[in-house]
Amino acid sequence: MKKNYLLLLLMTAVVSTAIGQVDLKGSVWKFANDGGALGIGPNKGDVSWFNLGGKLEERACQLDDEFKFNADGSYENDLGDATWLEPWQDVEEGCGPAIAPWDGSAIADWAYDADKGEITINGKGAFIGLNKVFNGGELKALTDEVPATITYPVEFSTSGKKMTIDWEFEAGKWWHFELVLDRKDNSSVKTFDKNLFKVYPNPANNEVTVSSTEKLSKVTIYDVTGKVMFTSSDVNLNSTVNVSAFSRGIYVVEVLTDNKTSVKRLILE
């Protein structure tokens, strides 16, 4: 009886891991360095139409892309100096600097539903795997509407160190992504401090001053779509930003220190 009970516990643990009981907080993922890590075909797991076989060296700029599930719930695409670009982005196919909004500038967050086996990414321009694929289709041109939310079906290996996405984004068309855990990084966890800084005048017209009693490491201004309008790490206790070229409307000012973050609304009129 005791032997059977222990066996049941062991089987339960294995099954729980297999169905996706994975802690994604602070995890950083990359494509597996394998020809089958990225591909498309007519069935689940089938990469017969296209895959990276024989293209690993050519696609090195894509294989080092990082997909970051930050511990604070935010999500980042860190594409480095170059990633793989395609003709639908109005460029020649090959390695080159990432194009907005798929350049890591999106304000994004992530959620993992282990019961459904799904990861949801919120934020225009944020993605896992390929930037053009979304629920129901693919982007065909830069003028296409970029989805604000994408949900990915995921499966994890028993070890929790491999993520597989098999995605029927259109009927009879399946993208296949294989990602591996690169590292755990909890450095993104910052304490929110609503009194960390002031921004004035507010409402403003031509210039605003960002003021803090603490040393700021970064100041960023976003529009309401999440587009970065201004960002700088060259800041001091009182930094002036020229906003005269911005359209009139509502913006978000975000500041960072080594261990704190804060945001405030800015109105331009």
C-alpha positions as CSV (number, residue, x, y, z in Angstrom):
1,M,0.0,0.0,0.0
2,K,2.8,2.4,1.0
3,K,4.7,1.6,-2.2
4,N,1.6,2.3,-4.3
5,Y,1.0,5.6,-2.5
6,L,4.6,6.8,-3.1
7,L,4.2,5.8,-6.7
8,L,1.0,7.9,-7.0
9,L,2.7,10.9,-5.5
10,L,5.6,10.6,-7.9
11,M,3.3,10.3,-10.9
12,T,1.3,13.3,-9.8
13,A,4.5,15.4,-9.5
14,V,5.6,14.4,-13.0
15,V,2.2,15.1,-14.5
16,S,1.9,18.5,-12.8
17,T,5.2,19.6,-14.3
18,A,4.3,18.2,-17.7
19,I,1.1,20.1,-17.9
20,G,2.8,23.4,-17.2
21,Q,3.3,24.1,-13.5
22,V,6.3,26.3,-14.4
23,D,7.3,29.5,-12.6
24,L,8.0,32.0,-15.4
25,K,8.7,35.0,-13.1
26,G,12.1,36.4,-13.9
27,S,12.8,34.0,-16.7
28,V,14.6,34.8,-20.0
29,W,14.0,32.6,-23.0
30,K,15.7,32.2,-26.4
31,F,15.1,30.1,-29.5
32,A,16.6,26.6,-29.2
33,N,19.7,26.4,-31.4
34,D,18.1,23.8,-33.6
35,G,16.8,23.7,-37.2
36,G,13.4,22.7,-36.0
37,A,13.1,25.5,-33.4
38,L,11.2,27.7,-35.8
39,G,9.1,26.5,-38.6
40,I,5.7,26.3,-40.3
41,G,3.6,23.5,-41.8
42,P,0.1,22.0,-42.3
43,N,-0.1,20.2,-39.0
44,K,0.9,20.6,-35.3
45,G,4.6,20.2,-34.9
46,D,5.1,20.0,-38.7
47,V,7.8,22.3,-40.1
48,S,7.9,20.9,-43.6
49,W,7.0,24.2,-45.3
50,F,9.8,26.2,-43.7
51,N,12.4,25.6,-40.9
52,L,15.8,26.8,-39.9
53,G,17.6,23.7,-41.1
54,G,20.9,24.9,-42.7
55,K,20.1,28.5,-41.7
56,L,21.3,28.7,-38.1
57,E,24.4,30.8,-38.9
58,E,22.4,33.1,-41.1
59,R,19.8,33.6,-38.4
60,A,22.2,34.1,-35.5
61,C,20.7,37.6,-35.1
62,Q,17.3,36.0,-34.4
63,L,18.4,33.1,-32.3
64,D,19.9,35.5,-29.7
65,D,16.6,37.4,-29.3
66,E,15.5,37.4,-25.7
67,F,11.9,37.0,-24.4
68,K,11.8,38.3,-20.9
69,F,9.0,37.4,-18.4
70,N,10.0,39.9,-15.7
71,A,9.2,39.1,-12.1
72,D,7.2,42.3,-11.7
73,G,4.7,41.1,-14.4
74,S,6.2,43.3,-17.2
75,Y,7.3,41.7,-20.4
76,E,10.2,42.7,-22.7
77,N,11.6,41.8,-26.1
78,D,15.3,42.4,-26.0
79,L,16.5,42.1,-29.6
80,G,20.0,43.5,-29.2
81,D,21.6,45.4,-32.0
82,A,20.0,43.4,-34.7
83,T,17.2,40.9,-35.4
84,W,15.8,39.1,-38.4
85,L,13.8,41.5,-40.7
86,E,11.3,40.5,-43.4
87,P,10.1,42.3,-46.6
88,W,6.6,43.0,-45.1
89,Q,8.5,45.6,-42.9
90,D,9.6,47.4,-46.1
91,V,13.2,46.3,-45.8
92,E,15.3,43.6,-47.4
93,E,15.2,40.3,-45.7
94,G,18.1,39.8,-43.3
95,C,19.7,41.0,-40.1
96,G,19.1,44.6,-39.1
97,P,18.0,47.0,-36.3
98,A,14.6,46.1,-35.0
99,I,11.7,48.3,-36.3
100,A,9.2,49.9,-34.0
101,P,6.9,48.9,-32.4
102,W,8.6,45.4,-32.3
103,D,11.9,46.9,-31.1
104,G,11.4,46.3,-27.4
105,S,9.9,49.7,-26.7
106,A,6.3,48.4,-26.0
107,I,4.9,48.8,-22.5
108,A,3.8,45.2,-22.0
109,D,2.9,42.6,-19.4
110,W,2.4,38.8,-19.4
111,A,0.1,36.3,-17.8
112,Y,0.4,32.5,-17.7
113,D,-2.7,30.3,-17.3
114,A,-1.3,26.8,-16.5
115,D,-4.8,25.2,-16.6
116,K,-5.4,26.3,-20.1
117,G,-1.7,26.1,-21.2
118,E,-1.7,29.6,-22.4
119,I,0.5,32.7,-22.2
120,T,-1.1,36.1,-22.9
121,I,1.1,39.0,-23.9
122,N,-0.5,42.5,-23.6
123,G,1.1,45.4,-25.3
124,K,1.3,46.5,-29.0
125,G,4.5,45.3,-30.5
126,A,5.3,42.7,-27.8
127,F,5.5,39.1,-29.0
128,I,6.9,35.6,-28.5
129,G,8.8,34.0,-31.4
130,L,7.8,36.0,-34.5
131,N,6.5,39.5,-34.4
132,K,4.1,39.1,-37.4
133,V,2.0,36.3,-36.1
134,F,-1.1,36.9,-34.0
135,N,-4.4,35.1,-33.2
136,G,-6.1,34.7,-36.5
137,G,-3.4,35.7,-39.0
138,E,-0.1,37.4,-39.8
139,L,0.8,41.0,-40.4
140,K,1.4,41.7,-44.1
141,A,2.5,45.3,-44.0
142,L,3.7,48.0,-41.6
143,T,0.3,49.7,-42.1
144,D,-1.6,46.7,-40.7
145,E,-3.2,47.1,-37.3
146,V,-0.8,45.8,-34.6
147,P,-2.7,43.6,-32.0
148,A,-2.8,44.8,-28.4
149,T,-3.0,41.3,-27.0
150,I,-1.8,37.9,-28.3
151,T,-2.4,34.6,-26.6
152,Y,-0.1,31.7,-27.2
153,P,-0.8,28.0,-26.6
154,V,2.3,26.6,-24.7
155,E,3.6,23.3,-23.5
156,F,6.6,22.9,-21.2
157,S,9.1,20.0,-20.9
158,T,9.1,18.0,-17.6
159,S,12.2,20.0,-16.5
160,G,10.5,23.3,-17.2
161,K,13.4,24.5,-19.3
162,K,11.9,24.1,-22.8
163,M,8.8,25.9,-24.1
164,T,7.0,24.7,-27.2
165,I,4.4,26.7,-29.0
166,D,2.3,25.0,-31.7
167,W,-0.1,27.5,-33.1
168,E,-2.8,27.1,-35.7
169,F,-3.0,30.8,-36.4
170,E,-5.1,30.1,-39.6
171,A,-6.9,27.0,-40.6
172,G,-4.4,24.4,-41.7
173,K,-1.4,26.6,-41.0
174,W,0.7,25.9,-37.9
175,W,3.7,27.9,-36.7
176,H,6.1,25.9,-34.4
177,F,8.4,27.6,-31.9
178,E,10.8,26.0,-29.5
179,L,12.4,28.2,-26.8
180,V,14.8,27.2,-24.1
181,L,15.3,28.8,-20.7
182,D,18.4,31.0,-20.9
183,R,18.6,32.3,-17.3
184,K,16.6,33.6,-14.4
185,D,16.8,37.3,-13.9
186,N,15.0,39.0,-11.0
187,S,16.8,42.3,-11.3
188,S,13.6,43.8,-12.9
189,V,11.8,43.9,-9.5
190,K,11.5,47.5,-8.4
191,T,9.5,49.1,-5.7
192,F,6.8,51.5,-6.8
193,D,7.1,54.8,-5.1
194,K,4.4,57.3,-6.0
195,N,6.3,60.2,-4.4
196,L,9.6,59.4,-6.3
197,F,9.4,62.4,-8.6
198,K,7.4,65.5,-9.7
199,V,6.7,66.7,-13.2
200,Y,5.8,70.3,-13.9
201,P,4.2,72.4,-15.2
202,N,1.3,70.0,-15.7
203,P,-0.6,70.7,-17.9
204,A,2.4,71.8,-20.0
205,N,3.1,73.3,-23.4
206,N,6.7,73.5,-24.6
207,E,8.9,72.1,-21.7
208,V,8.5,70.0,-18.6
209,T,10.8,69.5,-15.7
210,V,11.2,66.1,-14.1
211,S,12.4,66.6,-10.5
212,S,13.4,64.1,-7.8
213,T,15.4,64.0,-4.6
214,E,16.9,60.7,-5.6
215,K,19.3,59.9,-8.4
216,L,17.3,58.8,-11.4
217,S,18.7,56.2,-13.9
218,K,16.1,56.7,-16.6
219,V,13.3,59.0,-17.7
220,T,10.8,57.8,-20.4
221,I,7.7,59.5,-21.9
222,Y,5.1,57.4,-23.6
223,D,2.0,58.3,-25.6
224,V,-1.3,56.6,-24.9
225,T,-0.6,53.8,-27.3
226,G,2.7,52.9,-25.5
227,K,5.0,54.4,-28.1
228,V,8.2,55.8,-26.7
229,M,8.3,59.6,-27.4
230,F,11.3,60.4,-25.3
231,T,13.8,58.4,-23.3
232,S,17.1,59.2,-21.7
233,S,19.5,57.9,-19.1
234,D,21.4,61.2,-19.0
235,V,19.3,62.7,-16.2
236,N,19.9,64.5,-13.0
237,L,17.8,65.7,-10.0
238,N,16.1,68.3,-12.2
239,S,15.9,67.4,-15.9
240,T,14.1,69.5,-18.6
241,V,12.5,67.9,-21.5
242,N,11.4,69.7,-24.7
243,V,7.9,68.5,-25.6
244,S,7.0,71.3,-28.1
245,A,6.9,68.8,-31.0
246,F,4.6,66.4,-29.3
247,S,0.9,66.3,-30.3
248,R,-1.4,67.8,-27.7
249,G,-2.9,65.1,-25.4
250,I,-2.2,62.8,-22.6
251,Y,1.2,61.1,-22.0
252,V,2.8,58.9,-19.3
253,V,6.1,59.8,-17.6
254,E,8.0,56.9,-16.1
255,V,11.2,57.2,-14.0
256,L,13.5,54.6,-12.7
257,T,16.2,54.4,-10.0
258,D,18.3,51.3,-9.2
259,N,15.5,49.9,-7.1
260,K,12.4,52.1,-7.6
261,T,10.0,53.0,-10.3
262,S,7.1,55.5,-10.6
263,V,4.8,56.9,-13.2
264,K,2.7,60.1,-13.6
265,R,0.2,61.4,-16.1
266,L,1.3,64.4,-18.2
267,I,-1.2,66.6,-20.1
268,L,0.0,68.7,-23.1
269,E,-2.3,71.5,-24.2
